[in-house]
Amino acid sequence: MSVESRDEAAWWESAVIYEIALISFQDSNGDGKGDLAGLMSRIDYLKWLGVDAVWLTPIYKSPFRDLGYDISDYCSIDPAFGSLEEFDRVLEALHAAGIRLILDLVPNHTANDHAWFVESASSRNSAKADWYVWADPAENGGPPNNWLSRFGGSGWEWCEARRQYYYHSFLVEQPDLNWRNPQVRAAVADSMRFWLDRGVDGFRVDASAVLIKDRLLRDNPSNPNAEGKPPPQRHTPVFTDDRPETMDCIEFIREVIDAYPGRMLCGEVQGKTDRIGHFYGNDRPRLHLPLNFALLDSKWDALSLQATIDAYFNAIPDDGWPVWVIGGHDKQRIASKIGEAQMRVLAMLLMTLRGTPFFFMGDEIGRKRVPIPPGRVRDPFEKLVPGYGLCRDPERAPMRWDDSPDGGFTTGRPWLPLEPPDSAANVAAQQRGERSILALFRALMTLRREHAGLRRGGYQPLRSQNDVLAFKRTEGRNEILVALNLAAEPRKFHWQGRGRLLMSTHLDRPSEPVPDASILLRGNEGVIIALEPR
């Protein structure tokens, strides 16, 4: 199969995927919240930027206690975002622009006002009595065991009508579905088909590692490393997270996807790098793309990154396609961690490593965490478990399109505040700048499209020395060298062979021969060099 036909058959392996939290992307009606009409108005920007697919955080009907991950109806659009007809028009417009659409799938839990839960909670004899995780009280009348919610306190909530507890991995208003029940699986599959039949290109599975809990309800052991961490982490979630039976649930979801050719399944997974491999599948396929956040978690120096990248490649199966994620609605902005200069280096690393790049809206302008006054906090985790610096609102703040007070996002009061106007941190200003980080992201995606080796080529690590992280991408006799200076001071980099400079992160070096197999990298500079065939 040629590279071109392979790229089309498994488009996600060559794609660059852009996550959008719709509520914070573009408001069209002045209510301070982004919506589908706002997204429609920004499709030209997405096309100009060069992304191949967008992933939307949940847009389903929801009370929106947790960014829409508490769903009341899997097969409707929340009125705050628009209508099903508007969704169809947006999907059609994205496809016309050559951009695919991925929706969030939230199979672990619903909102407590979902019709399924209302019926399940009404009686132990209801038709949906076993659709959620229910258990009798302990002998003392309290919760069945010591399982904790990720949002603080017990994971069990009393239901007087049933005289039982229900389990919630997250908010008390987010009861967990019982994935041991075939009816639940069938209902989730039907909701997937509803969107697949409309033409969506895939799903990102939320909380895929927690779909099954221990049948015996065994207590979780204490966490020996809990000191200084939030109270929900005082136990090691042996019996609630990443149970072996969970893989069967993911395999079932994959079967639904595989009935629709050309659709993709990615997902949020759990655990350290050495656990990520099993989410690809064994004799039965699971996720096409288990999301990998190793770059976000790594120490930011050449030797640590070298080790992080190597450990990840060694952890995935030989036929597994790599994934690299540098931002998300639940992840702290990496630009706040590594600084503006190294953010450019990260952009080059993301777009040149073997695998599928994911980034979050705003990463392309080097956006940092937005300060959120205490009175404007919306994140339920921060409200329930405050004081650990884990509030997610600074990442979820509305997109800044220009330097006006409300950033071109809304004509009303934004649902979360924006940072103070700053011409260097908005789209309009950076579109005018030939060497902005936005220009760099766009140029890198263009280069990926022009060089098959950067999309599908092999990966050959080089030894990182003197603060320079280096590797090659290979496609037949063609080799592309990537060298990234992780230091703020200049570094000399040497290699074997001759080449032509394709790009610098500074966007100020011409494409010219580099004949002496060495180059002086300026501080915080990365380069891409096409090597002459030997």
Beta strands, then each sheet from edge to edge (+ up, - down):
strand 1: 17-20
strand 2: 53-56
strand 3: 60-61
strand 4: 73-77
strand 5: 100-105
strand 6: 134-135
strand 7: 156-159
strand 8: 164-167
strand 9: 202-205
strand 10: 264-267
strand 11: 289-290
strand 12: 323-325
strand 13: 356-360
strand 14: 458-461
strand 15: 468-475
strand 16: 478-485
strand 17: 491-494
strand 18: 499-504
strand 19: 513-514
strand 20: 518-521
strand 21: 526-531
sheet 1: 11+ 10+ 9+ 5+ 2+ 1+ 13+ 12+
sheet 2: 3+ 4-
sheet 3: 6+ 8- 7+
sheet 4: 14+ 15- 16+ 21- 18+ 19-
sheet 5: 17+ 20-
end
